[in-house]
Amino acid sequence: MLDCIEIDGASNNGVENVRDLIEKARFEPNQWKYKIYIIDEVHMLSSGAFNALLKILEEPPDHVKFILATTEIDKVPETIKSRSLRFDFKKITETDIFKRLEFVCNEEWIKFEKEALEIISRAARGGLRDALTLTEQNTVNNEINTEYVRSTLSLIEESLISEIIEVIVTSDKESMIRILDCLRQQHTEVRNLFDQILYSLRDRMLISFAWKNTDTIGFDTYSQIFSIFESAYTKIKVIPDGWLLIEITLLRAVARDEISSHKEWTTKKIQIHSE
């Protein structure tokens, strides 16, 4: 479409690029009522480019509309934001993604297992385009099955995830050593494993919170374990050895009570010496 121009702000972020845009924007649209410029990742523009863009935003031609897209709104100058209408887009819910994938599969006569689409919906992290791509990649002989999806996404069986959490809750160190051997043989991917554990803990926390004291484990226990994995999750990019991070995190989680007791004892000892 000649009257809808998309510009990559990351690779066209100089003053010259914006000046070229302003020069071309003066021409009337070829087909539509408006000429629309979409600047993607606009926060990547240089300060000089933003100043140049500000001039046309203050007095735009009647036939020109600008759409400024960004994933980092804080990096866009206030002078630009104050002259724009802001629309915040949120991630799509897993339920809505699942319904859309279900619709697409039915329209394309693709046989599917419900659990497989649920896994894809969660793995897409709120992005419908990613979900559709995963669906296409996991369609074999016009079918989508759960086992194949788990394999391609390097996911662990839910029964094993539940067992991991139970072992951590009960501080069963011997069972944890056995589980670590099992995970090692499966060539486990750290991010996916942590995702599954965090989601499972979230679900248990919600159930525990809703039913209050009827859960023998308790909200606080799940919350404490969640914090351990949440902290480790932030180190995925820092520690290149994924298996090392998995091993250390699971061992710390299963021995959390001993670690906590040791910290308390050390703190008391320091206080006694101070006195």
KATA-V102622 format. One record per backbone hydrogen bond with DSSP energy under -1.0 kcal/mol. CO is the residue of the C=O (numbers start at 0). NH is the residue of the N-H. Records with the same first field share a line. If there is no record, write none. Layout:
CO->NH / NH
//
This chain:
0->3
2->35
4->37
6->39
7->11
12->45
13->17
14->18
15->19
16->20
17->21
18->22
19->23
20->24
23->26
34->64
35->4
36->66
37->6
38->68
39->8
40->43
41->44
45->49
46->50
47->51
48->52
49->53
52->56
53->57
54->58
60->63
62->34
64->36
66->38
68->41
71->74
72->75
76->80
77->81
80->83
92->96
93->97
94->98
95->99
96->100
97->101
98->102
99->103
100->104
101->105
102->106
103->107
104->109
110->143
112->116
113->117
114->118
115->119
116->120
117->121
118->122
119->123
121->124
123->126
125->91
126->130
127->131
128->132
129->133
130->134
131->135
132->136
133->137
135->138
141->110
142->139
143->112
144->148
145->149
146->150
147->151
148->152
149->154
156->160
157->161
158->162
159->163
160->164
161->165
162->166
163->167
164->168
165->169
166->171
170->172
171->175
172->176
173->177
174->178
175->179
176->180
177->181
178->182
179->183
180->184
181->185
182->187
183->186
188->192
189->193
190->194
191->195
192->196
193->197
194->198
195->199
196->200
197->201
198->202
199->203
200->204
201->205
202->206
203->207
204->208
205->209
206->210
210->213
211->214
217->221
218->222
219->223
220->224
221->225
222->226
223->227
224->228
225->229
226->230
227->231
228->232
229->233
231->234
232->235
234->238
239->241
240->244
241->245
242->246
243->247
244->248
245->249
246->250
247->251
248->252
249->253
250->254
252->255
254->258
255->259
256->260
257->261
258->262
259->263
260->264
261->265
262->266
263->267
264->268
265->269
266->270
267->271
268->272
269->273
270->274
//
